Amino acid sequence: MIYLENISVSFGTRALLKNINFQVGNLEKVALVGNNGSGKSTLLKIIKGDIQADTGRVIKSRHSTIGYLPQEVEVIYGNTLFDEVYSAAADIVKIEQELNEINKELSDFEDKQSSEYLELLNEFTLLHEKLSYYGAYELRGRIEKILTGLGFTKEDFNRKLELFSGGLQMRVLLAKLLVQNPSILLLDEPTNHLDIESLLWLENFLKNYKGAIILVSHDKRFMDNIVNGVYEIQNPNLYYYTGNYTNYLVEKNIRKQQLISKFENQQRYLKEQEKFIERFRYKATKARAVQSRLKLLEKVEKIELPEDETILNFKFPSPQPCGKKVIELSNLSKSYDGRKKILTNVNFTILRGEKIALVGKNGTGKSTLARILSGVESYEGSIELGYNVKIDLYSQNFSDTLEDSKTVLETVSEVATSVPEKNIRSVLGCFLFTDDDVFKPVNVLSGGEKSRIALVKMILGNSNFLIFDEPTNHLDLRSKQVLIEALKKYTGTLLLISHDRELLEEVATKIIYIENGSIKEFVGTLAEYLSIIEKEVIEQDSEIVQKRETQKDEANNLTPYQRTIKEKQRRKQINVLISPLKKKLKQVEEDLIKLESRKSEIENLMMKEDFYKDTNFVVEINNEYKEVEKSITHLTLEWEKLITEIENIKQN
């Protein structure tokens, strides 16, 4: 378990976090959400110990281990992929090194009967037993499963790390974390550099992870399928919601409506008191009453409404008209060094107004095709562009083409010549460039900020065929929703390469996929396509696990009868372990029902217009309400923990 107590962080005069409390149980999986810059990454770094909070403390179990995946990583050099990931199992690597040293010493002994030799031999045996305890004999199979799941091929295993791109380097770090199997996983946007297949594999892996997870992500579906609680940062406060992300949105809206109602009631009460004070301020006979009300007003805890989170509704500028046939590919092929074939004799036509999702496994050539279509990559065969078609490509390295000396506003205004500056600034605000941010020169921006500028340039430009390669990687949830709504209304032609299921489901009207160098149309919905891929991912995972389990049974010489007896013993042990947990769970559920009932009673009471007339009663009820909410949060965490413990015992 990890617990953050009264954590506060300020930057200058701005309070980022103020006296927040944060708790995650041993097997809990929670999402950390909030607007960009609200402090999500900062909070993860505080938990890891990379940043010291201004006030408060981090309390964690003495035996807890923390694994942290940041948004950006430094390039790793030297090792091969497999050896680098294997090195993450530090305990096993250390024991293996000790075994090698002892083995060398043993081979140098002439007297095999000496006490020194026998002592070394005994140590050698104990270390082998230790290796078995740490799962060393299953480690290679586990690494193979993780690397394959994250999209690496067997051929990649022996490649040097410096040959991998930045996105693949991020996967290497993720693989190392999963091999380390820490008790607490801190994941900051783990899906940014994954394709759909790898994302589905990781999602399935994390659902069954035997540890705590604190997740920052802009992928709603990913969070929905993994987490059972959501912490929201609303500077400088932190709020907890039970359930997945969708449930959080529902509960947040309910809380917001209740808060608005409480705010309006309190405002009416304050105005009544202020009116009384103004009326009788200078009357000697009412002086005591006026002073009494002034003191009461000082004690009232003012209700504040959260920032407006309305999604700006805007449209792309109407693109210039073009012919019905946008682009036609005939016998298009692509290879590298004349050997590695990526695309072979591709024939395909894209028509005006189509919104296409281009999918396929990692390395099949999706990004290569995007670059070919936009004219920045060579190819064999022919491409016929339709009448008056203007293509624009958004890719992860497209931001490198921006001019460093120009400001954010100048960079965008260059392409948005017919768009008023007010509208340009509104769109920039949706993509996290607010106030004076628009006057920053490009050369001081981070890679993510430059990518967002490139995205805005495409949105406000005048192209009629837009190609997007992973456009949501550097967007928060709010900015992503802005992009989705705009793309849905876009009247031009779109080609989308993305692992973001929400984006593809909301926008795409057609699915094509690359397989074995060819492009094919998928007849069905995206949900059906994902269902097929997920089944393949799980089956592939199961094959590796089954292969290792079979090898294990064979190594232990277990007969089918022995396996049956072993399974019966396992079930008996499970029942012994979960019986007290079920009893405790029942009591927690009964207590929660009582507290929720009392909470509803108090909320109904607060809705009444005469509620704020008796100030002492208001203070008393407010205090009780806070205690009830605190108890519900605590018991909900306990309930989630018990459920997870029971499920994990059943699965072991």
N, C-alpha and C positions, 0 to 999 in steps of 0.2 A: 504494500500500500504506500501511496505517496500523498502528503498533505501540505498545502501551502497556507500559511497562517498570516493574515494581515499584511499581504504583500502590497507595497506601493512603489511606483516607478514614475519619475518625472523627467521631462526633457525641457530644461529652461523653466519657463513659467507654466508649461502645459503638463497637467497630471495625466499620464497615460493609464496608470492603474492606481487605484486608491483603496487601501485596506481590503483587498479581495481575499476570499478564502476559497480554496480549490482542493477537491479530494477525489482520488481515483483508487478504487479497490484493486485487489490482486489480479482479478480476471475481467475487470471492466474495460469496455471499449467506448471511448467518448470522442466526439468531434468538438473542435474549438473553432468557433465562427465569429465573424465580425467584419466590419468594413476594412478596406486596405489601410494600413497604418494604425490600426486600433491596438496593436500590441501582441498579436498571436505568436509571431516568431520570437518576439522578445520573451514571452512567457515560457515558450519551449526552452529557450536558452537559459532562463532562470532555473527551470527544473533540472536541466542537464548540469548546471553549475558554471556555464560559460560567462554568465552575467550575474552580478550581485545586485539584488534589489535594494532600493533606498532604505526601506524598512521591512520588517517581517522576517520569516524564516521558512525554510523548506525542510520538512520532516519526512524521512523515508525509512523503510525497514533496513536494518543493518545489512541484510543479505540481498537487497535489491540491486539489480544491474540495469543500467540504462543504455539503450541504443538510440542514436539520433541520426536522422536523415535530413540534412539541410536542403534548401532549395537549389543551391549552387555548390559544386564541388571542384576541388583542384584536380588537374590531370594526374593520374598515377602512372609511373614509369617502371620499367625493369622486368617485373614478373610476367609470367603467362597468366591468362585469365583464371584457369583452374587453380594454379598454385597460389595466386593472390587471394582467392576466395577461401581456399583451404587454410591459409595463414590466419584467417579470422578465428578459427578454433584454437585459440592461444593455449588453453590447458592441454589439449591433445598434442599440439606441436611441441610444447615444452617437454612432455613425457616422452614423446618419440625421440627428441634430442638426447634426453637422459638415457634412454634405452640404447641408442647408437653408441654413446660414450661407454656404457657398461659392457656392451657387446664387444667393443674394441678391447677393453681391459681384459675381459674373459678370454679372448682369443690369444692374448699375450702370456697367459698363465701356463707354466709348465706343470706345476703340481696341482692336478685337478682334485686332490683330496684335502688340500689345505683349508684351514678355517676361513682365511680371507677369500678364497675362491668360492666356498660354499655360501659365505655371507653375501657376496656379490650376486651369486646365482639366485639366492632368496629374494634380494632386492629386485632383480630382473623379473622374477615371477610376480612379485607384488605390483610392479609397474604395469605389467601386462594386464593384471586384474583391474587396475585403475583405468587403463585404456578401455577395457570392456564396459566399466561403469559409466564412463563419459560418452559411450556410444561411438568409439573410434572406428569400429568395424562396420558400422552403418554409415559413417560420415561421407564416404565417396559417393554412395548412392544418394544420400540426402543432397549433396552439392549438385549432383547431376540433375536431380529433380528440380531444384531451385533454378539453376541456370537455364535448363530447358524451358521451364515455366515462364521465365523472364524473357524468352525469345532468342536465346543463344543456341547455336547449333553445335553438334559434336566437333565440327571443324574449328569452331571458335575457341575451344577449350585450350588449345596449345598456342594460340596467337598471343603476341606481346600486347600489353595493355595500351601502349602508346599508339597502336594502330586503330583503336576504337574511338568513335566520335564522342563529343561531350555528353550526348544523351545516353549512349551506351556505358560511358564511365559512371554515370549516375546509377545505372542498373547494377554495375559491379559493386558499388557501395551498398546498394539495397540488398544484393545477394549476400554480402559479408555480414550485414546486420541479421538477416534471417538465419544464417549459419550460426552466429553467436547465440541466438535464441535468448535475448535479454528478457528480464522479467517485466521491463517497461519499455515499450517502443514509442519513440517520438517521431512522427512522420510529417514533414512539412512539404505538402504538395507532392506526394509520391507518384502520382499518375502522370506528371507532366511529360515524361519522356517514354511513355509506354504506348504500344499499339493496342488495339482492342483485345487481341488474343492474350497478350501479357497482362493487361488490366484485369480481364476476367479470371486469369489464373491467380493473380495477386489477391483479388477480392475473395476468392474461395479460400486461399491460404490464410488470410487474416481473419476470416470468419471463424476458422477453427484454431486460431493461435492460442496457445496455452500461456497467456500472459496479458498484461494490461497494455492498451493502445491509446495514445492521445494523437488524434489525427487532425491536421489542417488540410482542407481540400476545397476545390471549387466544383467538384463533381458530386451533384446531389444524389445520383443513383448509387455511386460508390459509398457515400456516407450512409444512405438508407439501408444498404445491404450489410453494413459492418457494425455500426455503432448502436448502443442502447442508451445513450445519453448525450446531451448537447450542452456545452457551456458557451454562452454568448457574451462577448465583450462589447459593452456599450460605454465608451469612455466616460468616466474612469471606473465603471462598475462591471461586475460579472454576475450573470444570471444562469441558473441551471434549469434544464428541461429534461424530463424523462422521455425515453423512446427515441426513435430515429429522427432523421432530419425533417421528413414530411410531418411527423407529429409535432416537432418543434415549431414549424411554421403555423400550424393550427393553434397550438397552445400560446404562441407568441401573440397572435392576433386577438385571442380571447383576453390575454393579460393586458394588451394594449387598450382594448375597449373598456375593460374594468378600470384601468388607470385613468383613462380620459374621463370616465364617469366620476371617479374619486376626485380628480383634479377640478372638475366643474363644480362639484359639491363644496370642495374646500374653498374655491374662489368665491362662491356665493357667501360662504360663512365669513371669509376674510373681509369681504366688502361690507357685510352687515356690521362687523366689529369696527371697521375703520369709519363707517358712517356714524356709528354711535360715538366714537372717540372724537371725531370732528365736530359733532353736534354739541357735545357737553364738555369739550376740552377746557373751556374758560369759565365753567360754572363751579363755584366753590362747593356747592352741595353734592356735586357729582364727581368731585376730584378723586375720591377713593375708588369709585367704580371705574373711572377712566384708567387710573393706574393699574387696577386689577386686570383690566382687559389688555392693557399694553404688555404686562408681564406674561399673560396667557399667550398673546400673539408671538412673543419671543420664543416660547417653548414649542410652538407648533412646528413640526417638521414639514417644510414645504415640499409638496409633490411637484416633480419636474417631469415634463413630457420628453420622450426620446426624440432625437433628430428625425426630421422628415426623411423617410426612405422611399419616397415615390420614385418609380422608374420613369425616367424621361422618355417620352414617346416621340420619336422622330423617324423620318424616312430618309432613305438614300435619295440623292438628287436623281431625277428621272434620267436614265442613260439614253444616249443617242440611239435612234432606231438602227436595226441591222437586218440582214437577210434571214430567211427562215433557217437555213443551214448555217450554223455557227462555225463548225470546224469538222473536217472529215479526215480520218487517218486511213491510209492505204498501205498495206504490207510494211508497216512500221516496225523496225527492229532496233535494239540497242544492246551493245556489248562493251565491256571494258577490256582493254589490252587485246582485243580480238579473240578473247577466250571466254570470259565470264558473260554468258548470255543473260540479260535482264528481261528484255521483251523480244518476242519472236513473231513476225508477220501479223501484227495487230491491225485489225480493220474495225473501225468504229466511227460513228457519226453522232455529234451532239447538236441538238436543235435549240432554237431560240426559246428562252423561258424555262428550260429544264433546270432543275436544282438536283444535282447528282451527288450522291455519297460514294466516294471511291474507297473501297475497303480491301483488305487483304493482309496476309501475315507480314511480319517484319522482314524487310529485305526483298520483298517481291517486286519492288520498283514503283511504288506509289509516288514518292517524291521525285524520282527520276522522270516519270511521265509528266508530272506537273511542270518541271523545268523544261522539258521538251516542248510542251504545248505553249509555254510562255516565251519560247525562243531563246532560252539561255543555255540549252544543252544540245549537242549535236546528235544526229540519228541517221539511220538508213531508212529508205522508203520515201513516202511523200505525205505531206500535210497540206490540205487545201483550206484556206481561211475564207469564211463567208464574207458577203458584201458588208463593208463598213464595220467590221468587227474590231473592237479594241480590247486587248487582253491586259489584265493586271494580275500579278502574282504576289501573294503574301506567303513568305516562308520565314523560318527562324533566323536565317542570316540576311534577310532582306534589309534589316535595320542597319547593316554595315554600310549601306549606300547613302545614308543620310549625311548631309553636310554639317560638320562639327560646329562651324562658326555661327550658324543660324539658330534663332530661338525656336522654341516649340511652335509658337503661333505663326512665325514666318514660314516655317517648314510646311505646315498644313495649308496656310493661305496660298501658297504657290500653286497648289492643284485645285483648291476650292475657290476659284476666281469669281464664280457667280453666287457664292454663299456669303451672306452678311457676317461680319465679324462676331456679332452677338450670337448667331447660331453656331459658328465655329467653336466659340468658347463654351457653349452649352454642351456640344458633343465632346469636346476635350474633357469637360468636367465629368461626363459619364465614364470616361476612361482614365479617371483618377488624376487629371491635371486641373487643379482648381486655383483660383486667385492668381498670385504672382508666379505660380508654377509655369504658366504659359510663356513667361519671359525668360525662362532658363535656357542657356545655350545647350545645344545637343551634346556637346563634348563632356558635360558634367552628369549626363543621365546614365543610369544603370542599363544593362542589357535588356532587362524586362521593360523599362520605360521606353527605350528606343523601339522595341517591338510594338508597343502600344501606339506610338506615334505613326509607325508604318501602317498599322491597322486603320487608324483614323484617316490617313492619306488616301487609302483605298476606298474607305466609306464615302468620303466627300469628293473623290475624283469623278471623272466622267466616263469610265470604262463600262462596256456593256457585257463583258465576260470576265467574271472574277474567279480566281483560283485561290483557295485558302488551304494552306498546309499547317495544321495544328494552330488555329487562331486563338484558342482559349487558354493556352498555356500560362500566360502572364496576366490573366484577368481575374478579378475577384468575382464573387457570385453576382453582385449587382451589375458590374460591367458586362459580364457574360450575358445576363438577361437582356441588357440593352442591345447587344449585338444580335442575339437570337431574334428579338422582335423586329429589328431593322431588316435582317436577312429574309424573314418571312414575308415582308412587304416589298422586297426588292423585285423590280419588274424585269431585270436583265437575266443573264444566264450564270449559274453557279456550279462550281466543282469543289466539293468539300472533302478534304482528307483530315480526319480527326478520330481520336479515340473517345471523344465526348459524346456519350449516348444521347444525352438530352438535346444537344445541338443537332445531331443527325436526325433524331426522331421528329423534332419540331420543324426542321427546315427542309430536309431532303424529300423529294417526291419520286426519286428513282435510285436504285442501288446497282452499282457495277462493282465487280471484284476482279482482282488480278490473281491468277493461279497458273503456275508453270509457264510464265511468260506470255499468257493470253489474257485478254479482257473478255469477261462474260457478264451478261445481265442476270441479276438475281430476281427471280419471279417470286415475290413475296414481300412481307414487311421487314423492317429492320429488326423488330422484336423476334421474328422467325429466324432471321439470319443469325442473330446473337445467340438464340437458343441452340442452334446447330453447332456454332463455334464453342459455346460453353460446354456442350456435351463432349465435343472432341477434346477439349482441354482437360476435363475431369477424367475422361477415359485414358488419356495419355498419362496423366498423373497416377491413376490407379494401376496402370500397367507397370510403371516403375516401382510403385510400392509393392505390388503383388510379386514382382520378380524378386525384390529384396526379401520379402517375407518368406517366399518359398526357399530361397537360399538359406535363410536363417533356420527354418524348420529342418532342412536337410542337414545343416551343420550341427544342429542339436539332436539329430537322429530321432525326431518325433514321429510316431506312427499316427494314423488317423484317430485311433482309440485314445492315445495319449493326449492328442490335441483336444478331444471332446472332454476328457476329464479336467484338463487344464482350464477350458472355457467354463465349466461348471463351478470350479473353484473361484474363478475370476468373478462370476456373477454373485456368488455368495459374499465375497469380499466387498463388492459394490453395495449390496443391500445393507451390510453392516455400517458402511461409511455414510450412506445418504439418509438413513433412518433419522438420526438426530437433526440433520439439516432440514428435513421435511417438517419436523415438529416445530423447529424454530421459524421456518417459512410461514407456517400456518398462523403463528402468533403475530408475526410482522404484518401479514395481510389483514388480520382482524384489527390491529392497531391503526393501520392505514385507513381502513374504512371509517373508523370513528373520527379520525383527524380530518379526512376529506369532508365528512358530514358537517363537522364543526366549522370548517373553513367556509363552506357554502352558506351556513347560517350567518356567519359574520359578514360575508360579502353582501348578502341580502339586506342585512341591517344597515350597512354602509350606504346602500342605494337610497335609503329613505331620506326625504328632504329634511326632517327634523333631527337627523342623526347628530349634527354638529352643534346643536343648541346647548348640550351639557358638555362643557369642555373636559371636565374630569373623566366623564364616561368615555369621551372620544380617545383620550390618552390611554385609558385602561384597555379599551377594545383594540386600539392600534398595537399596543404592546402584546396583547394576547394573539393578535393576528400574525405578528412577526414570529412569535414563538411556535405557533401552529405551522407556519410555512417552513420554519427551520426544522421542526420535527419531521414534517412530511419529506423534506429533502433528505434528511439523515436516514429515515426508514426506507425511502425509495432506493437509495444507494445500497442499503443493507439487503433489500429484496432482490435487487439486480445481482448483487454479489452472491447471494445464496442460490439463485436460479443458475447462474453461470457455474458455480462450484458443482452443483448437482449434475448439470449437463456434461461438464468436463470429466467428472468421475465416471459417468456412464460411457463416455467415449474412450476412456483410457483402457 
